[in-house]
Amino acid sequence: MTIDVAFVGVDIGTDGAVVVIDKDGNVLLAERMPTKIVKKPRKPTTLEASRGVFKGETRQVVFDLILMAELASRVCGLADRIVVVMEKGQPAVPRREQDPKKELMFARKGITSSYAIGRSQALWEASFAMLAFLQGGVTVHLKNPKAWQKEVLAQFYKHKDPKERSIAGARALLPGLNLKPGKCKNNHSGVADAGNMAWDAKLLDKGHGVQAIIIGMRREQQERQAQLPLATLPGGD
């Protein structure tokens, strides 16, 4: 049995999470971002070749597309209407170093990180858009980190570290949220961020915050549009 409305927060990083709450702030779902480890072959460095310790592969954490789509489907099945706040991917800021090699290394890492975050955002948008088309009632808000933090964490700015601030906010606003999912020994900042964004979605649904980017329509709206006569093109029969 589904409820009337649910609020979703999505931290789109590989170490992110998805949190769903109801209108009373009860946690309906909290899961870490679906990922998997991919092994890729690589060439040994000069030092590895000289020492004979080369393993011939590198491991990379990537998004699990099948599990992401399955998770999005489960989220949208929890309520008749879904309001999502998803963190908008930000480009990496170039890091200036005296050593050109270090600067190039950080630039490459920044490009890789920006690509991964942008890809995650696109995948989640596509998943929610498809579910919105199939069942309707899905609204997505893309917000910069500073925007949702200003809305939700204004009273927690005594914590200078952003992660500590987010964890303190999640503890206060969502006492039922488990901040140590799975085998985590420490509080997971990705889960805290997602929980706070779910709370921001709750505030947005009450008329606060920025204008929504709506990518879904209710089924009755789709049916009503389907019944409208098609426009006749110039020169047509």
C-alpha positions as CSV (number, residue, x, y, z in Angstrom):
1,M,0.0,0.0,0.0
2,T,1.5,3.3,-1.1
3,I,1.2,6.7,0.8
4,D,0.1,10.0,-0.7
5,V,3.5,11.7,-1.0
6,A,7.2,10.9,-0.3
7,F,10.3,13.1,-0.3
8,V,13.6,11.9,-1.7
9,G,17.1,13.1,-1.3
10,V,19.8,11.9,-3.7
11,D,23.5,12.5,-3.1
12,I,24.9,11.6,-6.6
13,G,28.5,10.8,-5.7
14,T,29.9,7.2,-5.8
15,D,30.0,7.5,-2.0
16,G,26.5,9.0,-2.0
17,A,23.1,7.7,-0.9
18,V,19.4,7.9,-1.4
19,V,17.0,8.6,1.5
20,V,13.2,8.7,1.4
21,I,11.0,10.2,4.1
22,D,7.2,10.8,4.5
23,K,5.5,14.0,5.4
24,D,6.0,13.3,9.1
25,G,9.8,12.9,8.7
26,N,9.7,9.1,9.1
27,V,12.5,7.3,7.2
28,L,11.0,5.0,4.5
29,L,14.2,4.0,2.8
30,A,17.9,4.8,3.2
31,E,20.5,3.1,1.0
32,R,24.0,3.9,-0.2
33,M,24.6,4.6,-3.9
34,P,24.7,1.3,-5.9
35,T,28.2,0.8,-7.1
36,K,30.5,-2.0,-8.1
37,I,34.3,-2.5,-8.5
38,V,35.7,-2.9,-12.0
39,K,39.1,-4.3,-12.7
40,K,41.0,-2.7,-15.6
41,P,44.4,-3.8,-17.0
42,R,47.2,-1.3,-16.9
43,K,50.9,-1.0,-17.6
44,P,53.5,-1.2,-14.8
45,T,55.4,1.9,-13.7
46,T,59.2,1.8,-13.8
47,L,59.4,1.3,-10.0
48,E,56.8,-1.5,-10.1
49,A,58.6,-3.3,-12.9
50,S,62.0,-3.0,-11.2
51,R,60.6,-4.4,-7.9
52,G,58.4,-7.1,-9.5
53,V,55.4,-6.2,-7.5
54,F,53.1,-5.3,-10.4
55,K,49.6,-6.9,-10.2
56,G,48.7,-5.9,-13.8
57,E,45.3,-4.3,-13.0
58,T,43.7,-1.3,-11.3
59,R,40.4,-1.3,-9.5
60,Q,37.8,1.5,-10.0
61,V,34.5,2.1,-8.3
62,V,31.8,2.7,-10.8
63,F,28.0,3.1,-10.7
64,D,25.9,-0.1,-11.0
65,L,23.3,0.9,-13.6
66,I,21.0,-2.0,-13.1
67,L,20.8,-1.5,-9.3
68,M,20.4,2.2,-9.8
69,A,17.4,1.7,-12.1
70,E,15.9,-0.9,-9.6
71,L,16.4,1.5,-6.7
72,A,14.7,4.4,-8.6
73,S,11.8,2.1,-9.3
74,R,11.4,1.1,-5.7
75,V,11.6,4.7,-4.6
76,C,8.8,5.8,-7.0
77,G,6.7,2.8,-5.9
78,L,6.5,4.1,-2.3
79,A,4.0,6.9,-2.9
80,D,1.6,8.3,-5.4
81,R,3.6,11.5,-5.6
82,I,7.3,11.8,-5.4
83,V,9.3,15.0,-4.7
84,V,13.0,14.7,-5.3
85,V,15.9,17.0,-4.4
86,M,19.1,16.0,-6.2
87,E,22.4,17.6,-5.8
88,K,23.5,19.4,-9.0
89,G,26.9,18.4,-10.2
90,Q,29.6,21.1,-9.9
91,P,32.7,21.4,-12.1
92,A,36.0,20.7,-10.4
93,V,38.0,23.9,-9.5
94,P,41.5,23.9,-11.0
95,R,44.2,23.5,-8.4
96,R,47.3,25.6,-8.7
97,E,50.6,23.9,-7.9
98,Q,54.3,25.0,-8.2
99,D,55.1,21.6,-9.6
100,P,53.6,21.3,-13.2
101,K,53.4,17.5,-12.8
102,K,51.3,17.7,-9.6
103,E,49.0,20.3,-11.3
104,L,48.5,18.0,-14.2
105,M,47.7,15.1,-11.9
106,F,45.1,17.1,-9.9
107,A,43.6,18.4,-13.2
108,R,43.2,14.8,-14.4
109,K,41.6,13.7,-11.2
110,G,39.2,16.7,-11.3
111,I,38.2,15.8,-14.9
112,T,37.5,12.2,-13.9
113,S,35.5,13.2,-10.8
114,S,33.5,15.8,-12.7
115,Y,32.7,13.2,-15.4
116,A,31.6,10.6,-12.8
117,I,29.3,13.1,-10.9
118,G,27.8,14.4,-14.2
119,R,27.2,10.9,-15.4
120,S,25.4,10.0,-12.1
121,Q,23.2,13.0,-12.3
122,A,22.2,12.2,-15.9
123,L,21.5,8.6,-15.0
124,W,19.2,9.5,-12.1
125,E,17.5,12.2,-14.1
126,A,16.9,9.7,-16.9
127,S,15.6,7.1,-14.4
128,F,13.2,9.5,-12.8
129,A,12.1,10.8,-16.2
130,M,11.3,7.4,-17.5
131,L,9.3,6.5,-14.3
132,A,7.5,9.9,-14.6
133,F,6.5,9.0,-18.1
134,L,5.2,5.6,-17.1
135,Q,3.4,6.4,-13.9
136,G,3.4,10.2,-13.4
137,G,3.7,12.2,-10.3
138,V,7.5,12.7,-10.1
139,T,9.0,16.1,-9.5
140,V,12.7,16.7,-9.5
141,H,14.6,19.7,-8.1
142,L,18.2,20.2,-9.0
143,K,20.0,22.3,-6.4
144,N,23.5,23.5,-5.8
145,P,25.0,22.2,-2.5
146,K,25.1,25.7,-1.0
147,A,21.4,26.2,-1.9
148,W,20.0,23.2,-0.1
149,Q,22.5,23.7,2.8
150,K,21.3,27.3,3.3
151,E,17.6,26.1,3.4
152,V,18.1,23.1,5.8
153,L,21.3,23.7,7.8
154,A,21.1,27.4,8.6
155,Q,21.0,26.7,12.4
156,F,24.0,24.3,12.3
157,Y,26.6,26.6,10.9
158,K,28.5,26.5,14.3
159,H,30.0,23.4,12.8
160,K,32.8,24.6,10.5
161,D,33.3,21.3,8.7
162,P,30.6,20.8,6.0
163,K,30.4,17.0,6.8
164,E,30.0,17.5,10.5
165,R,27.4,20.2,9.8
166,S,25.5,17.8,7.6
167,I,25.6,15.0,10.1
168,A,24.5,17.3,12.9
169,G,21.5,18.4,10.8
170,A,20.5,14.9,9.9
171,R,20.7,13.8,13.5
172,A,18.4,16.6,14.6
173,L,15.9,16.5,11.7
174,L,15.8,12.8,11.1
175,P,16.5,10.9,14.4
176,G,15.3,7.7,12.8
177,L,18.0,7.8,10.1
178,N,20.8,5.3,10.4
179,L,24.0,7.2,9.7
180,K,26.1,4.0,9.9
181,P,24.6,1.7,7.3
182,G,26.1,-1.7,6.6
183,K,29.7,-2.0,7.9
184,C,30.3,1.7,8.4
185,K,32.1,2.4,11.6
186,N,31.8,6.2,11.3
187,N,28.8,8.4,10.4
188,H,28.3,8.4,6.6
189,S,28.2,11.9,5.3
190,G,26.6,10.8,2.0
191,V,23.6,9.4,3.9
192,A,23.4,12.6,6.0
193,D,23.5,14.7,2.9
194,A,20.7,12.7,1.2
195,G,18.6,12.8,4.4
196,N,19.0,16.6,4.5
197,M,18.1,16.9,0.9
198,A,15.0,14.8,1.5
199,W,14.0,17.3,4.2
200,D,14.6,20.1,1.8
201,A,12.2,18.4,-0.6
202,K,9.6,18.4,2.2
203,L,10.1,22.2,2.6
204,L,9.9,22.8,-1.1
205,D,6.6,20.9,-1.3
206,K,5.2,23.4,1.3
207,G,6.0,26.3,-1.1
208,H,9.4,27.3,0.1
209,G,12.6,27.5,-1.9
210,V,13.3,27.7,-5.6
211,Q,11.1,26.9,-8.6
212,A,10.9,23.2,-9.4
213,I,12.1,21.5,-12.5
214,I,9.2,19.2,-13.3
215,I,10.0,16.3,-15.5
216,G,6.8,14.3,-14.8
217,M,3.1,14.6,-15.3
218,R,0.3,12.8,-13.5
219,R,-1.3,10.0,-15.5
220,E,-4.6,12.0,-15.9
221,Q,-2.7,14.8,-17.4
222,Q,-1.1,12.5,-19.9
223,E,-4.5,11.0,-20.8
224,R,-6.0,14.4,-21.2
225,Q,-3.3,15.5,-23.5
226,A,-3.6,12.2,-25.5
227,Q,-7.2,13.0,-26.2
228,L,-6.4,16.4,-27.7
229,P,-6.6,16.6,-31.5
230,L,-3.3,16.7,-33.3
231,A,-2.4,20.0,-35.0
232,T,-2.6,19.8,-38.8
233,L,0.7,20.7,-40.5
234,P,0.6,23.2,-43.4
235,G,0.1,21.5,-46.7
236,G,-1.3,18.4,-45.0
237,D,-4.6,16.6,-46.0
